[in-house]
Amino acid sequence: MVQKQDPVLTREAVQAVAGWLDGGEAEPSRSELANACRRTARTLAEELPGHSVELRVPPFVAVQCVEGPRHTRGTPPNVVEMDARTWLRLATGLTTLDDELKLGTVDASGSRAAEIAAGLPVIALH
């Protein structure tokens, strides 16, 4: 059984990188980035349970979410992938999926990939 994400610990992880996301502070440590990415992505997967879309934030986390057909082998048909900073800005409501898709900072494939937007932001900073 997968352990449910603790919202207090998730908020603490996000707060640890918040200054960097706003552009005012230096890049956080790898462990701080990993913690914030993993906790927010896993929280999104809890909010949008399922296996239709795979969210990838390499090298830190990949989760399956969004109800629908289960994918079991090979490359999933619906994939959303981005770097840690882009993901954390999405997860905290500092940007939107539409904006990031237009900027080309998010690689999304498949007809259901954009459905992750229903769970964003995971934890709003403002």
Secondary structure as GFF3:
##gff-version 3
##sequence-region A 1 126
A	DSSP	alpha_helix	7	21	.	.	.	ID=ss1
A	DSSP	alpha_helix	30	47	.	.	.	ID=ss2
A	DSSP	beta_strand	53	57	.	.	.	ID=ss3
A	DSSP	beta_strand	61	65	.	.	.	ID=ss4
A	DSSP	beta_strand	79	82	.	.	.	ID=ss5
A	DSSP	alpha_helix	84	91	.	.	.	ID=ss6
A	DSSP	alpha_helix	97	103	.	.	.	ID=ss7
A	DSSP	beta_strand	106	109	.	.	.	ID=ss8
A	DSSP	three_ten_helix	113	119	.	.	.	ID=ss9
###
